[in-house]
Amino acid sequence: MIRSLWISKTGLDAQQTQMDVIANNLANVSTTG
């Protein structure tokens, strides 16, 4: 039970990181460099 929750948390953390990267890229889409 605890292992499955840990696996779920790891997956959610990875998804959150991916969303953070996408949001950052969109926020900086009009900047140069």
N, C-alpha and C positions, 0 to 999 in steps of 0.2 A: 504493500500500500504506500509506504513512505517512498519507495523507489519510483513508483509510477508518478507520484506527485513531484518528485525531484526532476524526473524526465520532462514532465509537463512544464515545470518552471524554467528549465533550461531552454526548451523550445520557445516559450514566450519571451524569454530574455533575448534570444537570437532574433526573433521577429521584431521586438522593440528596437534593437540596434539597427536592423535593416530599415525600419520606418524612420528612425532618427537620421540615417544617412540620406534617405530620399528627401526628407524635409529640408535638410541642410542644402542639398543640391538644388532643390527648387528655390530656396531662399536666395541662393547665390547665382541663379541662372543668368542674371543680367550684369554681373560683375566681370571685369576683365582679369586675365591672368589665371 
